[in-house]
Amino acid sequence: MEIFRLLGFCLCALVLLDVLRQYNPSYAVLAALACCVVLVWSVAQAMGPAVDLIRRLSQLSGVEHIGAVCKAVVIAVLAQGVQDLCQQAGQAALAGRVELAGKTAVLLAALPLLNTLAETLLSLLG
């Protein structure tokens, strides 16, 4: 199963990062970034069937804003990962700005959905 392979990778990376952090914290952050990229890539590959199903359901239902919701979720997950890396590197201020940028990007990704909601409410009221 794919999840067990990913969990094993995470445990090996955890041990490697802990040892590396003792000798060279800068390389530990870079190694953590590399591990995160590998994990995100693996999860993105595994999500292929789910994305296809969501796309097919979106086409069948006529709801065109499911993509905006999916985009917002991906942005939130990626921003959280970068924020965690910044905190691990001891850059709390940068981590806070990454969180702000992520929230702003989620809001911008959701604007088409909010626009449709506002138009629907206005048409119901007037």
Backbone as a chain_set.jsonl record, in Angstrom:
{"seq": "MEIFRLLGFCLCALVLLDVLRQYNPSYAVLAALACCVVLVWSVAQAMGPAVDLIRRLSQLSGVEHIGAVCKAVVIAVLAQGVQDLCQQAGQAALAGRVELAGKTAVLLAALPLLNTLAETLLSLLG", "coords": {"N": [[0.844, -1.187, 0.0], [0.428, 2.211, -0.691], [0.412, 4.174, 1.342], [1.854, 3.069, 3.467], [4.406, 2.969, 2.435], [4.929, 5.704, 2.169], [4.761, 6.501, 4.849], [6.893, 5.039, 5.935], [8.982, 6.268, 4.548], [8.778, 8.806, 5.699], [9.469, 8.264, 8.37], [12.145, 7.378, 8.079], [13.215, 9.731, 7.007], [12.818, 11.409, 9.168], [14.627, 10.399, 11.094], [17.049, 10.78, 9.697], [16.995, 13.585, 9.396], [17.091, 14.399, 12.057], [19.636, 13.53, 12.872], [21.192, 14.969, 11.04], [20.566, 17.585, 11.782], [21.958, 17.889, 14.127], [24.61, 18.089, 13.301], [24.746, 19.888, 11.105], [22.665, 22.332, 10.905], [21.697, 23.916, 8.771], [21.806, 22.331, 6.46], [20.002, 20.462, 7.284], [17.56, 21.751, 7.111], [17.389, 22.126, 4.345], [17.341, 19.444, 3.551], [14.945, 18.685, 4.743], [13.194, 20.211, 3.231], [13.562, 18.983, 0.74], [12.555, 16.432, 1.343], [9.894, 17.104, 1.858], [9.084, 17.962, -0.669], [9.27, 15.568, -2.106], [7.301, 14.077, -0.76], [4.957, 15.626, -1.228], [4.846, 15.441, -3.999], [4.459, 12.67, -4.305], [1.986, 12.334, -3.024], [0.41, 13.957, -4.657], [0.525, 12.501, -7.036], [-0.824, 10.205, -6.215], [-3.326, 11.231, -5.828], [-4.526, 11.439, -8.262], [-6.733, 9.742, -9.325], [-8.816, 10.646, -7.621], [-8.984, 13.341, -8.255], [-9.779, 13.152, -10.917], [-12.327, 12.011, -10.543], [-13.628, 14.076, -9.122], [-13.555, 16.06, -11.063], [-15.166, 14.861, -13.029], [-17.63, 14.633, -11.632], [-18.132, 17.325, -11.244], [-18.581, 18.18, -13.859], [-20.874, 16.68, -14.471], [-22.734, 17.626, -12.599], [-22.937, 20.28, -13.173], [-21.921, 22.268, -11.651], [-19.606, 24.675, -11.569], [-17.659, 25.561, -9.868], [-16.215, 23.849, -8.277], [-13.603, 23.398, -8.844], [-12.4, 25.76, -7.947], [-12.634, 25.489, -5.205], [-11.071, 23.197, -4.8], [-8.605, 24.213, -5.644], [-8.183, 26.127, -3.655], [-7.894, 24.478, -1.415], [-5.53, 23.083, -2.069], [-3.717, 25.217, -2.125], [-3.822, 25.994, 0.574], [-2.766, 23.707, 1.848], [-0.147, 23.571, 0.758], [0.87, 26.071, 1.579], [0.807, 25.709, 4.349], [2.74, 23.708, 4.621], [5.09, 25.066, 3.784], [5.127, 27.035, 5.724], [5.566, 25.476, 8.029], [8.151, 24.548, 7.447], [9.547, 26.968, 7.539], [9.236, 27.616, 10.241], [10.636, 25.47, 11.37], [13.177, 26.131, 10.557], [13.648, 28.181, 12.213], [12.641, 30.659, 11.64], [10.394, 32.494, 12.554], [9.044, 34.905, 12.002], [9.031, 34.981, 9.204], [7.542, 32.686, 8.77], [5.068, 33.508, 9.724], [4.423, 35.44, 7.78], [4.227, 33.819, 5.557], [1.977, 32.375, 6.256], [0.062, 34.438, 6.182], [0.225, 35.107, 3.44], [-0.657, 32.695, 2.338], [-3.322, 32.566, 3.289], [-4.353, 34.807, 2.025], [-4.066, 34.034, -0.649], [-5.806, 31.853, -0.713], [-8.235, 33.15, -0.276], [-8.325, 34.707, -2.624], [-8.471, 32.652, -4.513], [-10.97, 31.699, -3.951], [-12.658, 33.717, -4.743], [-14.239, 33.649, -7.229], [-16.245, 31.846, -6.471], [-17.389, 33.183, -4.276], [-18.359, 35.406, -5.623], [-20.323, 34.271, -7.289], [-22.037, 33.343, -5.297], [-22.856, 35.78, -4.154], [-24.191, 36.929, -6.359], [-26.279, 35.091, -6.66], [-27.644, 35.406, -4.218], [-28.449, 38.094, -4.499], [-30.163, 37.856, -6.698], [-32.178, 36.328, -5.602], [-33.206, 38.054, -3.694], [-34.045, 40.231, -5.165]], "CA": [[0.0, 0.0, 0.0], [1.176, 3.45, -0.869], [0.533, 4.923, 2.59], [2.914, 2.493, 4.285], [5.663, 3.403, 1.828], [5.109, 7.105, 2.53], [5.036, 6.581, 6.287], [8.265, 4.568, 6.107], [9.848, 7.344, 4.07], [8.751, 9.871, 6.704], [10.241, 7.831, 9.539], [13.561, 7.426, 7.694], [13.571, 11.143, 6.881], [12.866, 11.957, 10.522], [15.901, 10.001, 11.693], [18.097, 11.476, 8.96], [16.954, 15.016, 9.707], [17.52, 14.585, 13.434], [21.097, 13.398, 12.879], [21.742, 16.079, 10.268], [20.364, 18.816, 12.545], [23.022, 17.967, 15.133], [25.887, 18.421, 12.682], [24.644, 21.058, 10.246], [21.233, 22.686, 10.837], [21.335, 24.474, 7.459], [21.532, 21.217, 5.566], [18.794, 19.783, 7.775], [16.406, 22.469, 6.539], [17.34, 21.786, 2.917], [16.911, 18.051, 3.449], [13.518, 18.669, 5.066], [12.513, 20.73, 2.045], [13.583, 17.918, -0.271], [11.606, 15.387, 1.775], [8.534, 17.618, 1.658], [8.806, 17.95, -2.107], [9.019, 14.169, -2.484], [6.001, 13.68, -0.213], [3.887, 16.323, -1.952], [4.795, 14.851, -5.338], [3.855, 11.335, -4.171], [0.558, 12.497, -2.715], [-0.236, 14.495, -5.861], [0.376, 11.383, -7.969], [-1.841, 9.302, -5.685], [-4.624, 11.904, -5.875], [-5.011, 11.478, -9.641], [-8.104, 9.23, -9.478], [-9.769, 11.498, -6.905], [-9.138, 14.566, -9.045], [-10.604, 12.781, -12.075], [-13.71, 11.846, -10.077], [-14.17, 15.404, -8.817], [-13.762, 16.735, -12.348], [-16.328, 14.243, -13.679], [-18.817, 15.033, -10.881], [-18.344, 18.739, -11.516], [-19.185, 18.283, -15.189], [-22.223, 16.111, -14.432], [-23.636, 18.425, -11.776], [-23.055, 21.629, -13.704], [-21.318, 23.215, -10.711], [-18.293, 24.945, -12.146], [-16.744, 26.141, -8.89], [-15.527, 22.833, -7.483], [-12.178, 23.627, -9.101], [-11.933, 26.839, -7.068], [-12.516, 24.913, -3.862], [-9.894, 22.319, -4.83], [-7.429, 25.072, -5.716], [-8.004, 26.727, -2.329], [-7.381, 23.432, -0.524], [-4.125, 22.84, -2.427], [-2.961, 26.386, -1.667], [-3.734, 25.928, 2.033], [-1.85, 22.622, 2.223], [1.212, 23.97, 0.4], [1.279, 27.176, 2.455], [1.077, 25.139, 5.668], [4.023, 23.022, 4.538], [6.163, 26.059, 3.756], [5.134, 27.654, 7.04], [6.22, 24.536, 8.939], [9.591, 24.584, 7.149], [10.086, 28.229, 8.054], [9.32, 27.499, 11.692], [11.72, 24.546, 11.671], [14.429, 26.846, 10.33], [13.768, 29.227, 13.217], [12.214, 31.93, 11.052], [8.99, 32.652, 12.943], [8.459, 36.051, 11.296], [8.775, 34.554, 7.832], [6.441, 31.721, 8.836], [3.837, 34.294, 9.851], [4.107, 36.061, 6.492], [3.78, 32.737, 4.673], [0.585, 32.109, 6.634], [-0.733, 35.54, 5.632], [0.176, 34.952, 1.983], [-1.513, 31.541, 2.055], [-4.719, 32.946, 3.519], [-4.735, 35.73, 0.953], [-4.195, 33.26, -1.888], [-7.048, 31.071, -0.598], [-9.331, 34.097, -0.504], [-8.358, 35.045, -4.05], [-8.93, 31.475, -5.256], [-12.394, 31.515, -3.676], [-13.44, 34.866, -5.213], [-15.315, 33.303, -8.161], [-17.318, 31.209, -5.704], [-18.052, 34.234, -3.519], [-19.072, 36.231, -6.593], [-21.528, 33.533, -7.662], [-22.911, 33.345, -4.131], [-23.446, 37.116, -4.047], [-25.164, 37.084, -7.447], [-27.437, 34.243, -6.35], [-28.392, 36.065, -3.14], [-29.09, 39.289, -5.054], [-31.276, 37.461, -7.562], [-33.26, 35.858, -4.726], [-33.769, 39.21, -3.002], [-34.614, 41.251, -6.042]], "C": [[0.882, 1.241, 0.0], [1.403, 4.176, 0.461], [1.664, 4.382, 3.457], [4.294, 2.874, 3.74], [5.955, 4.855, 2.2], [5.429, 7.274, 4.011], [6.45, 6.095, 6.602], [9.276, 5.616, 5.668], [9.924, 8.461, 5.102], [9.574, 9.495, 7.937], [11.74, 7.849, 9.244], [14.043, 8.877, 7.589], [13.687, 11.791, 8.262], [14.187, 11.638, 11.205], [17.059, 10.744, 11.018], [18.151, 12.956, 9.33], [17.423, 15.292, 11.131], [19.04, 14.502, 13.542], [21.737, 14.591, 12.169], [21.639, 17.397, 11.025], [21.461, 18.992, 13.599], [24.33, 18.46, 14.534], [25.842, 19.692, 11.83], [23.171, 21.423, 10.06], [20.798, 23.246, 9.481], [21.003, 23.372, 6.469], [20.283, 20.451, 6.001], [17.541, 20.447, 7.204], [16.271, 22.15, 5.056], [16.877, 20.343, 2.705], [15.419, 17.922, 3.767], [12.697, 19.177, 3.889], [12.458, 19.666, 0.951], [12.607, 16.801, 0.081], [10.163, 15.838, 1.563], [8.145, 17.611, 0.189], [8.49, 16.532, -2.572], [7.648, 13.72, -1.99], [4.839, 14.329, -0.956], [3.734, 15.743, -3.348], [4.111, 13.482, -5.285], [2.356, 11.424, -3.903], [-0.187, 13.03, -3.934], [-0.451, 13.392, -6.891], [-0.736, 10.441, -7.516], [-3.243, 9.912, -5.788], [-5.228, 11.947, -7.276], [-6.424, 10.945, -9.821], [-9.153, 10.092, -8.775], [-10.031, 12.785, -7.678], [-9.998, 14.294, -10.279], [-12.065, 12.632, -11.685], [-14.35, 13.193, -9.787], [-14.45, 16.165, -10.103], [-15.008, 16.189, -13.05], [-17.622, 14.633, -12.965], [-19.156, 16.498, -11.113], [-19.02, 18.935, -12.868], [-20.622, 17.768, -15.186], [-23.199, 16.995, -13.677], [-23.832, 19.833, -12.311], [-22.493, 22.686, -12.762], [-19.883, 23.447, -11.161], [-17.273, 25.442, -11.127], [-16.073, 25.112, -7.981], [-14.018, 22.983, -7.667], [-11.61, 24.719, -8.212], [-11.744, 26.336, -5.65], [-11.277, 24.015, -3.787], [-8.611, 23.137, -4.856], [-7.145, 25.699, -4.348], [-7.435, 25.712, -1.338], [-5.905, 23.169, -0.798], [-3.249, 23.997, -1.943], [-2.764, 26.328, -0.159], [-2.74, 24.864, 2.486], [-0.406, 23.007, 1.93], [1.724, 25.098, 1.297], [1.595, 26.66, 3.86], [2.421, 24.419, 5.686], [5.194, 23.987, 4.553], [6.263, 26.764, 5.11], [5.837, 26.751, 8.059], [7.731, 24.509, 8.718], [10.239, 25.861, 7.68], [10.23, 28.18, 9.574], [10.446, 26.56, 12.102], [13.073, 25.227, 11.518], [14.621, 27.981, 11.329], [13.369, 30.6, 12.724], [10.729, 32.157, 11.312], [8.318, 33.807, 12.198], [8.123, 35.681, 9.856], [7.613, 33.556, 7.79], [5.102, 32.443, 8.949], [3.432, 34.946, 8.542], [3.669, 35.031, 5.472], [2.331, 32.403, 4.981], [-0.343, 33.182, 6.072], [-0.878, 35.414, 4.124], [-0.724, 33.778, 1.592], [-2.988, 31.871, 2.223], [-5.219, 33.886, 2.432], [-4.952, 34.978, -0.36], [-5.461, 32.401, -1.866], [-8.251, 31.969, -0.854], [-9.453, 34.452, -1.98], [-8.844, 33.869, -4.902], [-10.428, 31.27, -5.089], [-13.256, 32.669, -4.198], [-14.51, 34.503, -6.246], [-16.517, 32.656, -7.458], [-18.095, 32.249, -4.904], [-18.859, 35.149, -4.435], [-20.378, 35.56, -7.012], [-22.532, 33.51, -6.508], [-23.6, 34.693, -3.979], [-24.486, 37.348, -5.137], [-26.428, 36.282, -7.189], [-28.289, 34.881, -5.253], [-29.112, 37.307, -3.648], [-30.262, 38.937, -5.948], [-32.457, 36.944, -6.738], [-33.95, 37.012, -4.031], [-34.494, 40.172, -3.93], [-35.211, 40.691, -7.212]], "O": [[1.943, 1.28, 0.624], [2.477, 4.735, 0.679], [2.362, 5.155, 4.113], [5.235, 3.077, 4.507], [7.095, 5.201, 2.51], [6.268, 8.094, 4.381], [7.131, 6.679, 7.445], [10.294, 5.828, 6.327], [10.999, 9.003, 5.358], [10.296, 10.331, 8.48], [12.524, 8.293, 10.082], [15.144, 9.206, 8.029], [14.562, 12.626, 8.487], [14.797, 12.509, 11.824], [17.941, 11.273, 11.694], [19.228, 13.509, 9.551], [18.079, 16.303, 11.385], [19.661, 15.314, 14.228], [22.717, 15.153, 12.657], [22.531, 18.239, 10.923], [21.842, 20.118, 13.921], [25.08, 19.178, 15.195], [26.788, 20.48, 11.835], [22.505, 20.894, 9.171], [19.646, 23.068, 9.085], [20.028, 23.472, 5.724], [19.59, 19.862, 5.172], [16.575, 19.766, 6.858], [15.164, 21.928, 4.565], [16.11, 20.062, 1.784], [14.713, 17.139, 3.132], [11.633, 18.638, 3.585], [11.422, 19.477, 0.314], [11.91, 16.286, -0.793], [9.314, 15.052, 1.14], [7.008, 17.29, -0.158], [7.553, 16.32, -3.342], [6.913, 13.055, -2.72], [3.853, 13.666, -1.277], [2.615, 15.573, -3.831], [3.274, 13.175, -6.134], [1.564, 10.682, -4.483], [-1.304, 12.595, -4.211], [-1.492, 13.35, -7.547], [-1.503, 9.939, -8.338], [-4.234, 9.183, -5.829], [-6.339, 12.447, -7.449], [-7.254, 11.631, -10.418], [-10.263, 10.25, -9.283], [-11.166, 13.257, -7.746], [-10.845, 15.109, -10.643], [-12.95, 13.076, -12.417], [-15.497, 13.427, -10.168], [-15.473, 16.841, -10.216], [-15.805, 16.95, -13.597], [-18.616, 14.935, -13.625], [-20.328, 16.869, -11.172], [-19.925, 19.759, -13.004], [-21.492, 18.355, -15.829], [-24.362, 17.108, -14.064], [-24.793, 20.508, -11.942], [-22.583, 23.879, -13.05], [-19.054, 22.538, -11.137], [-16.13, 25.718, -11.492], [-15.423, 25.489, -7.005], [-13.248, 22.721, -6.743], [-10.466, 24.625, -7.768], [-10.792, 26.722, -4.972], [-10.524, 24.074, -2.814], [-7.641, 22.801, -4.176], [-5.989, 25.789, -3.935], [-6.586, 26.055, -0.516], [-5.113, 23.045, 0.137], [-2.161, 23.773, -1.412], [-1.666, 26.582, 0.335], [-1.958, 25.096, 3.408], [0.471, 22.792, 2.767], [2.878, 25.08, 1.723], [2.546, 27.123, 4.49], [3.16, 24.512, 6.666], [6.182, 23.758, 5.251], [7.362, 27.054, 5.583], [6.626, 27.238, 8.87], [8.502, 24.455, 9.676], [11.351, 25.828, 8.207], [11.227, 28.647, 10.125], [11.141, 26.826, 13.082], [14.008, 24.935, 12.263], [15.642, 28.668, 11.298], [13.728, 31.606, 13.335], [9.905, 32.03, 10.406], [7.155, 33.7, 11.807], [7.056, 36.03, 9.351], [6.797, 33.589, 6.869], [4.116, 32.032, 8.337], [2.246, 35.007, 8.216], [2.836, 35.32, 4.613], [1.54, 32.172, 4.067], [-1.412, 32.869, 5.547], [-1.971, 35.591, 3.585], [-1.472, 33.868, 0.618], [-3.811, 31.494, 1.388], [-6.357, 33.778, 1.975], [-5.904, 35.252, -1.092], [-6.116, 32.241, -2.896], [-9.178, 31.586, -1.568], [-10.557, 34.494, -2.524], [-9.546, 34.066, -5.894], [-11.087, 30.731, -5.978], [-14.482, 32.598, -4.101], [-15.623, 35.018, -6.143], [-17.666, 32.904, -7.824], [-19.324, 32.203, -4.858], [-19.932, 35.615, -4.053], [-21.42, 36.212, -7.081], [-23.736, 33.642, -6.725], [-24.799, 34.748, -3.706], [-25.55, 37.904, -4.868], [-27.531, 36.751, -7.472], [-29.517, 34.894, -5.347], [-30.259, 37.553, -3.274], [-31.264, 39.652, -5.955], [-33.61, 37.108, -7.138], [-35.157, 36.959, -3.799], [-35.442, 40.845, -3.526], [-35.734, 41.425, -8.05]]}, "num_chains": 1, "name": "protein.A"}
